[in-house]
Amino acid sequence: MGKKLLSFLIVSGVFANSGGPGQGYAHNAPNMNNCTQCHSGSTNSGNGTVSFFNLPESYVPGETYSIGVEVTGTNARGYGFQAIAQSGNNVAGEISLNSNSSNAEMTGDYVQHSARTTSGSWVFDWLAPSTDIGEVTFSASGLATGGNNGNGGDDVYTVSTSIIAQTPTDFTGLFFSEYGEGSSSNKYLEIYNGTGDVVSLDDVVILGNYNGNPWSETFTFQSGATIAAGDVYVIASSDADPVIVALADEVHAYADPWYITAFNGDDVRALATVNGDETTIIDIIGTLDTDGDGVSGEGGDDDPGNGWDVAGVEDGTQNHTLVRTLSVVQGNGGDWATSSGTTENNSEWHVFDQNTWDYIGSHPHEMSASNPMITIVSPENGSTLFSGNVTIEFLVADFVVGAAGESADGHIHYALDSNDPVMHYSTDPISLTGLSEGDHTFSIWLVDNNHADLDPFAGDDISFTVSDEVAVTSIYDIQYVADPDADDASPLNGQEVTINGVVTAEFWGSDQYRYMFVQDADGPWNGIVCFEYDGWNNFEWVDLSGSPHLGPAEGDEVTLTGTIEEYYNLTELTSVTAGIVHGEADEMINPSLISLSDMGEAYEGCLVAFANVTVSNPDLGYGEWEFSNADGAARSDDKWDYYYFPAEGHEIAYLEGVVDYNFSNYKLQPRLARDVVEQGNTRIQRVQQV
């Protein structure tokens, strides 16, 4: 969320001579000096104006924008300007000249005219701040020269306008923290905000169903409702116990207008976000597919009866209070089976007797009254590992681990493949080295200071396989959907996968080095965007021997392990944990020569090409331009610099790039100058890049 004011201010140069002025005449804070410091007259009294063009309605942090300034009005010897970007009294973002900048120069943090011009128009780049710093105000003061040789008879003009940042809200850390299925009308839901920032609930809803049927209602919160960081938001029945009502942020009567707080143990409640027509589940209690046949909301087949089991408690969602465990930091994303668990050790919920309201109104809670527990969190049970060196990570609750005499409750015993137990005196991960290929079991449990098992027993175990073969998922299996118009989300969304393919667009030169495209076969459904927020140049790449590597180039074969994520309808491989560079691929990916009407979901992430197209709109904003032919029209973007400057009507014999998706449009991303082959002669600067 924005916290500060960013001012971007522009003013004319001083025309005692035809060059630009010194610094500090941009009508900017703190002194607000402008052209009238050296030129006669008052502001906005002439017959002209100063205005902006190509100014976006909002900015994306870290994006670069080409901005234009124009001064009009009667003049004798031309126009000039000066500009700076500020947040308060401080410089914000970065201004620089671009290849289209003419009669302009930089002076410190300011940009200004270098020689007066009769066109009264200049362009330059502004790199937005790397984070959302709030509203950006663009201000300008323009100068139209008079007939005098000095500074008399000149006209000064000013204007300002503001834009805001485009920063999607991060709802990670927003989840149900408590669920009360009490007697009579003692029903409530508590939502916890662990995002670290204030969260608006304007784009958050609660979905509800009844008795195994599909979603039947969408609850919206009171307009303007927010949750402070670390706080909770409670909705409850208006007929609930006064203790509950007193702690509720919203209360609702039965069917007024929803039944959202009139649920039973077999009714599903889901916390979700809404973005246009897209609804994304953040967290869920219950499931629409109880019978597990892949078809949701089948009525009696998907009705659990009384309720769903939770933490090994039969019908845990009926006649119980559920409180989220301390270790949970985000919602389950719709995975109720994992969230509910099968035992107290692997469930995300503590289960309490009906009408237990001791925890409502705040979160998280130390459940000191619970029995000690130890839970293995990595690797997952049943996983296949591709190294003989395995690290076991675990969580311990309600038990102090240490050596005798350290005020410890006891320590840990563990065993591999039922061998003799090994003692462990800390909660640091356990390293197993040199494991043979094949199946293994690992057990871990808590013991007292006399090495005796606890009563009740507190332990956990997993099985895993060590293999020298990496299980690779084809990109086709990640991307293919039968009906993209109905649902284009990956069937593997949220799952960890390993892919192997060829880099079709290297990260070098991409926006903040964050983007790389990989494809494992020619044709549709076989490409994917690989995203690394901190930049692929900072990623810990290795070669086949495990030695550090600088990173792949276009045409290199890579193996990546990460998580599939749908980011505003773009399927990405993100949260990458391992990246291997094999070197130049044996077989390169050939671009698919497609028609403009084929530019869509099937080719997202793929290398494609078009023949014989024409520039139909050279400036769609944000570096985008439109190309077309008789088959239709498509967009091209500038995630990489390819040194082509489109002009309307310009004919292109061949156009190549990778297919991207953002802001509700599929876009071609050319990578280098060679990807745009013009009809006729090619400019020398583009030949040099090739």
C-alpha positions in Angstrom: 0.0 0.0 0.0 1.2 3.5 -0.8 2.5 5.6 2.2 4.1 8.7 0.7 3.6 11.3 -2.0 5.8 11.2 -5.1 6.1 14.5 -7.0 7.3 14.5 -10.6 7.7 18.1 -11.7 8.6 19.7 -15.0 9.5 23.3 -15.8 11.0 25.2 -18.7 14.6 26.1 -19.1 16.0 29.6 -18.6 16.5 31.4 -21.9 19.2 33.9 -21.1 20.9 31.7 -23.7 19.6 28.9 -25.8 20.9 26.2 -23.4 19.3 24.7 -20.3 19.2 26.4 -16.9 21.0 25.3 -13.8 19.4 22.9 -11.3 16.4 23.8 -9.1 14.0 25.5 -11.5 11.5 22.6 -11.9 8.8 24.1 -9.7 9.7 21.4 -7.2 9.8 21.1 -3.4 10.9 22.5 -1.2 11.4 26.0 -2.7 9.0 25.7 -5.7 11.3 27.9 -7.9 10.2 28.1 -11.5 10.9 30.0 -14.7 9.7 33.3 -13.3 12.9 33.3 -11.1 14.7 34.5 -14.3 11.9 35.4 -16.7 9.4 38.2 -16.5 5.7 37.7 -16.3 3.3 35.7 -14.3 2.3 32.0 -14.7 -0.5 30.8 -17.0 -1.3 34.3 -18.3 -0.5 33.7 -22.0 -2.4 31.9 -24.8 -0.6 28.6 -24.4 -0.4 25.5 -22.2 2.0 22.9 -21.0 0.8 19.3 -21.0 1.9 15.7 -20.7 1.5 12.9 -23.3 2.0 9.1 -22.9 1.4 9.6 -19.1 0.1 6.3 -17.7 -3.0 6.2 -15.5 -1.0 4.3 -12.9 2.5 3.0 -12.6 4.0 -0.4 -12.0 6.9 -0.3 -9.5 10.2 -0.9 -11.3 8.7 -0.3 -14.8 10.2 2.2 -17.2 7.9 4.7 -19.0 8.6 7.0 -22.0 7.0 10.3 -21.1 6.3 13.3 -23.3 6.0 17.1 -22.5 4.6 19.6 -24.9 4.5 23.4 -24.6 2.3 25.5 -26.8 1.5 29.2 -27.2 2.8 32.2 -29.1 6.6 32.3 -29.1 9.4 34.1 -30.9 12.5 32.0 -30.3 11.2 28.6 -29.1 10.5 26.6 -26.0 12.3 24.7 -23.2 11.8 22.7 -20.0 13.3 21.1 -16.9 12.0 18.1 -14.9 12.6 16.1 -11.8 10.9 13.2 -9.9 10.4 13.6 -6.1 8.9 11.9 -3.1 8.4 14.8 -0.7 11.7 16.7 -0.9 13.7 13.7 -2.1 14.5 12.4 -5.6 12.4 9.3 -6.4 12.8 7.0 -9.4 15.2 7.8 -12.1 15.0 10.0 -15.1 17.1 9.3 -18.2 17.3 10.1 -21.9 16.3 7.5 -24.4 17.0 7.0 -28.1 14.1 9.3 -29.0 15.2 12.2 -26.8 16.1 15.2 -28.8 17.3 18.6 -27.7 17.4 17.3 -24.1 20.1 16.8 -21.5 20.6 15.7 -17.9 21.8 18.0 -15.2 22.1 16.1 -11.9 18.8 14.5 -11.2 17.0 16.9 -13.6 16.3 16.6 -17.3 16.0 19.7 -19.4 16.3 21.2 -22.9 19.8 21.3 -24.2 18.9 23.7 -27.0 15.7 25.6 -27.5 13.3 24.0 -30.0 10.4 25.3 -32.1 8.5 22.0 -31.7 8.0 22.5 -28.0 8.0 18.7 -27.5 10.5 16.4 -25.7 10.5 12.7 -24.6 12.5 11.0 -21.9 12.3 7.9 -19.7 11.2 7.7 -16.1 12.0 4.5 -14.2 9.4 4.2 -11.5 10.5 3.5 -7.9 11.1 -0.2 -7.2 8.2 -0.3 -4.6 4.8 1.3 -4.3 5.5 4.7 -2.6 2.1 6.1 -3.2 0.6 8.7 -5.4 2.9 10.2 -8.1 2.3 13.8 -9.0 3.6 15.0 -12.4 3.9 18.8 -12.5 5.1 20.9 -15.4 6.1 24.5 -16.0 6.7 25.4 -19.7 8.2 28.5 -21.2 7.4 30.2 -24.5 9.9 32.9 -25.4 9.0 36.4 -26.3 10.4 38.7 -28.8 13.1 40.3 -26.6 16.6 39.0 -26.8 16.8 38.8 -23.0 14.3 37.3 -20.5 11.5 39.8 -21.0 8.2 39.2 -22.7 8.2 35.4 -22.0 5.2 33.3 -21.0 5.3 30.6 -18.3 2.7 27.8 -17.9 2.2 25.2 -15.2 0.1 22.0 -14.9 0.1 19.0 -12.6 -1.7 15.6 -12.5 -1.4 12.5 -10.3 -1.3 8.7 -10.8 -1.3 5.8 -8.4 0.7 2.5 -8.3 -0.5 -0.8 -9.7 0.6 -3.1 -6.9 -1.6 -6.3 -6.5 -2.6 -7.0 -3.0 -0.7 -9.9 -1.5 -3.2 -12.1 0.4 -0.7 -14.6 1.5 -1.1 -14.8 5.3 -4.9 -14.2 5.3 -6.7 -17.3 6.5 -9.4 -18.7 8.8 -8.0 -18.7 12.3 -11.0 -20.0 14.2 -14.3 -21.8 13.4 -17.1 -22.1 15.9 -19.9 -24.7 15.2 -21.6 -24.2 18.6 -25.0 -25.1 19.9 -28.1 -23.2 18.6 -27.0 -20.0 16.9 -23.5 -19.9 18.4 -21.8 -19.9 15.0 -18.8 -17.7 14.0 -15.8 -17.5 11.7 -12.6 -15.7 12.6 -10.1 -14.5 9.9 -6.5 -13.6 10.7 -4.3 -11.1 8.9 -0.7 -12.4 8.9 0.3 -10.5 5.7 2.2 -7.8 7.6 0.1 -5.0 6.2 -3.4 -3.7 6.4 -5.8 -5.7 4.2 -8.9 -4.4 2.6 -11.7 -6.9 2.5 -13.4 -5.2 -0.5 -12.1 -7.9 -2.9 -12.4 -10.7 -0.4 -15.5 -12.9 0.0 -16.7 -16.0 1.9 -18.2 -18.8 -0.3 -20.9 -21.0 1.2 -22.5 -24.3 0.3 -25.0 -26.7 2.1 -25.4 -30.5 2.3 -22.8 -31.4 -0.4 -24.2 -29.1 -3.1 -22.3 -26.5 -5.2 -21.5 -23.0 -4.0 -24.8 -21.3 -3.3 -23.8 -17.9 -1.8 -21.1 -15.4 -1.9 -20.8 -13.3 1.3 -19.3 -9.8 0.9 -18.0 -7.8 3.8 -19.1 -4.4 4.9 -17.9 -1.8 2.5 -14.5 -0.4 3.5 -13.9 -3.2 6.0 -10.2 -3.8 6.7 -8.0 -6.0 9.0 -5.0 -4.5 10.6 -1.7 -6.5 10.4 -1.7 -9.1 13.1 -5.4 -8.6 13.9 -8.5 -10.7 13.4 -12.0 -10.1 11.9 -14.9 -12.0 13.3 -18.3 -12.5 11.7 -21.0 -14.2 13.8 -24.7 -14.8 14.1 -26.6 -11.9 15.6 -28.3 -14.5 17.9 -25.0 -15.9 19.2 -23.9 -15.8 22.8 -23.2 -12.2 24.0 -19.5 -13.2 24.5 -19.3 -13.9 20.8 -21.3 -10.9 19.6 -19.1 -8.5 21.8 -16.0 -9.7 19.9 -17.6 -9.8 16.4 -16.8 -7.2 13.8 -20.0 -8.1 11.8 -23.1 -9.9 13.0 -25.8 -11.2 10.7 -29.3 -12.4 11.3 -30.5 -15.6 9.8 -31.0 -15.1 6.0 -30.3 -11.4 6.3 -29.3 -11.5 3.4 -27.0 -14.5 3.7 -26.9 -17.8 5.7 -23.2 -17.5 6.0 -23.3 -17.7 9.8 -26.1 -20.3 9.8 -24.0 -23.3 9.0 -23.8 -26.9 10.3 -20.8 -29.3 10.4 -21.4 -30.5 6.8 -21.4 -27.1 5.2 -18.3 -25.7 3.4 -17.0 -22.3 4.0 -14.2 -20.8 1.8 -12.2 -17.6 2.0 -11.6 -16.3 -1.5 -10.4 -13.3 -3.5 -12.3 -11.8 -6.4 -10.5 -10.2 -9.4 -13.0 -9.4 -12.1 -14.5 -12.7 -13.1 -11.8 -14.7 -11.4 -12.4 -16.1 -7.9 -9.4 -17.7 -6.1 -9.8 -19.7 -2.9 -7.3 -18.7 -0.2 -8.5 -21.1 2.5 -11.3 -23.6 3.0 -13.0 -25.5 5.8 -14.6 -28.7 4.3 -14.6 -29.8 0.7 -17.1 -29.8 -2.2 -15.7 -33.2 -3.3 -16.1 -35.4 -0.3 -16.3 -38.6 -2.3 -13.1 -37.8 -4.1 -14.3 -38.6 -7.6 -13.2 -35.3 -9.0 -16.7 -33.9 -9.4 -17.7 -31.3 -6.9 -21.1 -30.5 -5.4 -23.0 -33.7 -6.2 -25.4 -33.3 -3.3 -25.7 -36.5 -1.2 -22.5 -38.0 -2.7 -20.5 -35.1 -1.5 -22.3 -34.6 1.8 -20.0 -35.9 4.6 -23.1 -36.6 6.8 -22.5 -34.9 10.1 -19.2 -33.3 9.4 -15.6 -33.9 8.3 -12.9 -35.5 10.4 -10.3 -33.1 11.7 -7.0 -34.1 13.4 -8.3 -37.7 13.8 -11.5 -36.4 15.6 -14.6 -37.9 14.0 -17.0 -35.2 12.7 -14.5 -32.6 13.8 -16.4 -29.8 12.0 -19.6 -30.6 13.8 -20.2 -29.5 17.4 -16.6 -28.4 17.9 -14.5 -25.3 17.9 -11.5 -25.4 15.6 -8.4 -23.1 16.3 -5.6 -22.9 13.8 -2.2 -24.1 15.0 0.7 -21.7 15.7 2.7 -23.1 12.8 0.2 -22.1 10.1 1.2 -19.0 8.3 -1.1 -19.0 5.2 -4.3 -20.5 4.0 -4.6 -24.0 2.5 -5.5 -22.8 -0.9 -8.5 -25.2 -1.1 -6.5 -28.3 0.1 -8.8 -29.4 3.0 -7.4 -32.9 3.2 -3.9 -31.7 4.0 -5.2 -29.0 6.3 -7.5 -31.2 8.3 -4.9 -33.9 8.7 -5.4 -37.4 10.1 -3.8 -36.9 13.5 -3.1 -34.2 16.0 0.5 -34.2 14.8 -0.2 -33.5 11.1 -3.4 -31.4 11.3 -3.4 -27.6 11.0 -6.2 -27.4 13.6 -6.7 -27.8 17.3 -10.1 -29.4 18.0 -12.0 -28.2 21.1 -15.3 -29.2 22.6 -18.4 -27.4 21.5 -19.0 -23.9 22.8 -15.3 -23.3 23.6 -14.8 -19.6 23.1 -11.6 -19.0 25.0 -9.6 -18.1 21.9 -12.0 -15.9 19.8 -10.9 -12.3 19.2 -7.1 -12.8 18.7 -4.5 -15.1 17.0 -2.1 -16.9 17.2 -2.3 -18.8 20.5 0.2 -20.9 22.5 -1.6 -24.1 23.2 0.4 -25.0 26.3 -2.2 -27.4 27.6 -1.8 -29.7 24.6 0.3 -32.8 24.7 3.9 -32.4 23.4 4.3 -33.2 19.7 6.9 -33.5 17.0 6.1 -33.3 13.3 8.3 -33.9 10.3 7.7 -31.1 7.8 10.4 -32.0 5.1 10.7 -34.2 3.1 7.1 -35.1 2.5 5.9 -38.6 3.2 6.1 -40.7 0.1 8.4 -38.4 -1.8 11.2 -39.4 -4.2 14.5 -37.7 -3.6 17.4 -37.4 -6.1 20.3 -37.3 -3.7 21.7 -39.6 -1.1 22.1 -36.6 1.3 18.8 -35.9 3.0 17.9 -33.2 5.5 15.1 -33.9 7.9 13.2 -30.8 9.1 10.7 -31.0 11.9 8.6 -28.9 14.4 8.4 -29.5 18.1 5.5 -28.1 20.2 4.9 -28.0 23.9 8.3 -29.6 24.7 11.7 -28.0 25.4 14.5 -30.0 23.7 18.0 -30.0 25.2 20.4 -31.9 27.3 19.8 -32.9 30.9 20.6 -30.0 33.2 19.6 -27.4 30.6 16.1 -27.0 32.0 15.0 -29.2 29.1 12.0 -31.5 29.1 14.0 -34.1 27.3 15.5 -34.7 23.8 14.9 -36.5 20.5 15.5 -40.0 19.3 15.5 -40.9 15.6 16.1 -44.0 13.6 16.7 -44.7 9.9 15.3 -48.0 8.5 14.5 -49.4 12.0 18.2 -49.2 13.0 19.3 -48.4 16.6 18.1 -45.0 17.7 20.3 -41.9 17.6 20.1 -39.1 20.2 19.5 -35.5 19.1 19.6 -32.6 21.6 18.3 -29.6 19.5 15.6 -28.7 17.1 18.2 -28.2 14.3 17.5 -30.2 11.1 19.0 -33.7 11.0 21.3 -34.5 8.2 21.5 -38.0 6.7 24.3 -38.6 4.3 25.3 -41.3 1.8 21.9 -43.0 1.7 21.7 -45.9 -0.8 19.2 -45.9 -3.7 15.9 -47.4 -2.8 13.1 -47.1 -0.2 13.8 -45.8 3.3 11.8 -45.1 6.5 12.6 -42.5 9.1 11.2 -42.3 12.6 11.5 -39.5 15.2 10.1 -39.3 18.7 10.4 -37.4 21.9 11.9 -38.9 25.1 12.4 -37.6 28.6 15.8 -37.0 30.2 16.0 -40.7 31.1 15.6 -41.7 27.4 12.1 -43.1 28.1 9.3 -42.6 25.5 6.7 -40.0 26.5 3.2 -41.1 27.6 1.3 -40.5 25.5 3.8 -41.3 22.8 4.9 -38.3 20.7 6.4 -39.1 17.4 6.2 -39.1 13.6 7.6 -41.1 10.7 7.9 -40.9 7.0 8.8 -43.1 4.0 10.8 -41.9 1.1 12.7 -43.2 -1.9 16.2 -42.2 -3.0 16.6 -42.3 -6.8 19.2 -41.2 -9.3 16.6 -40.4 -11.9 14.8 -37.1 -11.8 11.0 -37.4 -12.3 10.4 -34.8 -15.0 7.0 -33.3 -15.7 6.4 -32.3 -19.3 5.4 -28.7 -19.8 2.4 -30.0 -21.9 1.0 -31.7 -18.8 1.4 -28.4 -16.9 -0.2 -26.2 -19.6 -2.8 -28.2 -21.4 -6.4 -27.5 -20.6 -9.3 -28.9 -22.7 -11.4 -25.7 -22.7 -9.3 -22.5 -22.1 -12.3 -20.3 -22.4 -14.0 -22.0 -19.4 -10.9 -22.4 -17.2 -7.3 -21.8 -18.3 -5.7 -22.6 -14.9 -3.0 -25.3 -14.9 -4.2 -28.7 -13.7 -0.9 -28.7 -11.6 -1.5 -25.3 -10.1 0.2 -25.2 -6.6 2.2 -28.3 -7.1 5.9 -28.7 -7.2 7.3 -30.1 -10.4 10.6 -30.6 -12.2 10.9 -29.5 -15.9 13.6 -30.1 -18.4 13.8 -28.0 -21.5 15.5 -25.4 -23.7 15.8 -21.7 -22.8 14.0 -19.8 -25.6 14.3 -16.4 -24.0 17.2 -15.9 -21.6 16.8 -13.8 -18.5 19.7 -11.5 -19.4 18.2 -8.3 -20.6 14.7 -9.0 -19.3 12.9 -6.7 -16.8 15.1 -6.9 -13.7 16.4 -10.2 -14.9 13.2 -11.8 -13.5 11.9 -13.6 -16.6 13.0 -16.6 -18.6 11.1 -18.8 -21.0 11.6 -22.5 -21.3 10.2 -25.0 -23.8 10.6 -28.7 -24.0 9.1 -29.4 -27.5 8.0 -27.6 -30.6 4.4 -26.5 -30.9 1.6 -25.4 -28.6 1.3 -26.1 -24.8 5.0 -26.8 -24.6 6.4 -23.5 -23.2 6.3 -21.8 -19.8 7.4 -18.5 -18.1 9.9 -19.1 -15.3 9.8 -16.2 -12.8 12.4 -15.4 -10.1 11.4 -12.3 -8.1 15.0 -11.6 -6.9 16.4 -11.9 -10.4 17.8 -15.0 -12.1 21.2 -13.4 -12.1 21.1 -13.8 -8.3 19.9 -17.4 -8.4 22.3 -20.2 -7.3 22.7 -22.0 -10.6 24.8 -25.1 -10.8 26.2 -27.3 -13.6 25.8 -31.1 -13.8 28.7 -31.6 -11.4 27.0 -29.3 -8.8 29.6 -26.5 -9.3 28.3 -22.9 -9.4 27.3 -21.6 -12.8 26.5 -18.0 -13.9 23.3 -19.1 -15.5 21.9 -20.3 -18.9 21.9 -18.5 -22.2 19.3 -18.8 -25.0 19.6 -22.3 -26.4 20.9 -23.9 -23.2 19.3 -27.0 -21.7 18.1 -26.5 -18.1 16.4 -28.5 -15.4 14.3 -26.6 -12.9 12.4 -27.6 -9.8 9.7 -25.2 -8.6 6.0 -24.6 -8.0 3.3 -24.0 -10.6 1.5 -20.8 -9.9 -1.3 -18.9 -11.7 -0.4 -15.2 -11.6 -3.4 -13.2 -12.9 -4.1 -16.0 -15.5 -0.4 -16.4 -16.5 0.9 -19.9 -15.7 4.4 -19.6 -14.2 7.1 -21.8 -12.7 8.1 -19.9 -9.6 9.6 -20.5 -6.1 12.3 -22.4 -7.9 14.5 -24.4 -5.5 17.0 -26.0 -7.9 18.4 -25.0 -11.3 20.8 -27.0 -13.4 22.5 -25.7 -16.6 23.4 -28.6 -18.9 25.0 -26.4 -21.6 23.9 -26.0 -25.2 20.9 -28.2 -26.1 21.3 -31.1 -28.6 18.1 -30.1 -30.2 16.9 -26.5 -30.5 13.3 -25.3 -30.3 11.9 -24.2 -33.6 9.4 -21.3 -33.6 5.8 -22.2 -34.5 4.7 -20.1 -37.5 1.2 -19.3 -36.6 -1.7 -17.0 -37.7 -2.7 -14.0 -35.6 -5.9 -15.7 -34.6 -3.9 -18.5 -32.9 -2.3 -16.1 -30.5 -3.8 -17.4 -27.3 -3.6 -19.8 -24.3 -2.2 -22.8 -26.3 0.9 -20.8 -27.2 1.4 -19.0 -23.8 5.1 -19.4 -23.0 6.0 -20.7 -26.5 8.3 -19.5 -29.2 6.2 -18.4 -32.2 6.6 -16.4 -35.4 4.4 -14.4 -37.8 5.0 -13.6 -41.5 4.0 -10.6 -43.5 2.4 -8.3 -40.9 2.0 -4.5 -40.7 2.3 -2.1 -37.9 -1.3 -0.9 -37.3 -0.8 1.0 -34.1 2.8 2.0 -33.2 2.0 3.1 -29.6 -0.5 1.3 -27.3 1.4 2.7 -24.3 3.9 1.0 -22.0 6.2 0.1 -24.9 3.5 -1.9 -26.6 2.5 -1.7 -30.3 0.0 -3.5 -32.5 0.7 -5.5 -35.7 -2.0 -7.0 -38.0 -2.8 -8.6 -41.3 -6.0 -10.0 -42.8 -6.1 -12.7 -40.1 -6.5 -10.2 -37.2 -4.3 -8.2 -34.9 -2.0 -8.8 -31.9 0.3 -6.9 -29.5 4.0 -6.7 -29.2 5.7 -5.7 -25.9 9.2 -4.7 -24.8 10.3 -7.1 -21.9 13.6 -7.2 -23.8 15.3 -4.4 -25.8 15.2 -5.3 -29.5 15.8 -1.8 -31.0 12.8 -1.7 -33.3 10.8 1.6 -33.3 7.5 0.9 -35.0 5.8 3.3 -37.4 2.3 3.0 -38.6 2.1 1.2 -41.9 5.6 -0.3 -41.5 5.7 -3.7 -43.2 7.4 -6.5 -41.4 8.4 -9.7 -43.3 9.0 -11.8 -40.3 8.3 -11.3 -36.5 9.4 -13.8 -33.8 9.3 -14.0 -30.0 7.8 -15.7 -27.0 4.1 -15.4 -26.0 3.5 -13.6 -22.7 0.3 -12.7 -20.9 -0.4 -9.7 -18.6 -3.1 -7.1 -18.1 -5.7 -9.3 -19.8 -3.8 -9.5 -23.1 -1.6 -12.1 -24.9 1.6 -10.3 -26.1 4.6 -11.2 -28.2 7.9 -10.5 -26.6 10.7 -10.2 -29.2 14.1 -10.8 -27.7 16.7 -9.3 -29.9 16.8 -7.2 -33.1 17.0 -10.3 -35.2 13.4 -11.1 -34.2 12.0 -8.2 -36.3 12.9 -8.6 -40.0 11.7 -5.5 -41.8 10.7 -5.4 -45.5 13.5 -3.7 -47.4 16.5 -2.1 -45.7 17.4 -2.8 -42.0 18.8 0.0 -39.8 22.4 -0.2 -38.8 21.9 -0.1 -35.1 19.7 -3.2 -35.3 22.2 -5.0 -37.4 24.8 -4.3 -34.7 22.6 -5.9 -32.0 22.1 -9.0 -34.1 
